[in-house]
């Protein structure tokens, strides 16, 4: 292989790679926009949950974790988009990002209830989902007890006021 053909091959490969990544990035835009509110909600409820646990929620720590989460999202978006594009299967994108977003939603819900002094019982929620499926198919006729989805956090003995805020001892 002479120098001229090597140069042409190198240019072709790099052009193909750039076009591939450009297509992947364009596919990521709607998913990035969907991730922004999730990241913001996780920041807000994460800080509230930390305060409810009695931790000092420092601004720098919260921002650092939020930026780390945004970069992690970008990595998942790139992975999902490039795999879907490379294999020509859009369901790969949906499965990967659906799993990432479901995990983030569970974190937001968990932090929200933790900030209220409650914890989410995910096992009961999963059982209710299966029970709902059984009711739709006629296999299950029992009702769903929505009251078992959350329960008070045990050992939370710190006094609170009517707004749920900690009351300092003087």
C-alpha positions, 0 to 999 in steps of 0.5 A: 500500500502506497502513501497516497492510498493509505491517506485516502483510506485514513480520510475515509475511515475518519469521515465515516466515524465523524458521520456516525458520531454526528448521527448518534449525537443528533439521536441523543438530543431528545433524551438529553432534554428529558434527562434535565428535569430528572437531574434537577428533581434529583438535586432538589429531593436529594438535598431535602433527604440529606437534611431530613437525615440530619446531614449538612447539605453543602452546596458544593457537594450537591453541585458536584454530584449533579454534574457527575450525574449529568456526565454519567447521563451523557455516557449512557446516552452515547452508549445507547445511541451508538449501539442502537445506530450500530446495530440498527435496533432502536429498541436497544436505545429504549431499553438502556435509557428506560432502565437508566430513567427508571432508576433515576425516578426511583431515586427521586421518589425514594428521596422525596419520601425520605424527606417526609420521614417515610421509606418506599417499600419497592417490593410491595409496589412490584407486587401491586404491579403484578397484581394489577396485571393479574386483575387485567387478565382476570387471574387475580380478584384481590384488591391492591393495598396502596397504603403498604407502598410507604412506611415510616422510617424506624429509629427517626427519633428527632423531634419535628415541627408541623412542617416536618422540619427538625426542631433544635434542642435548646 
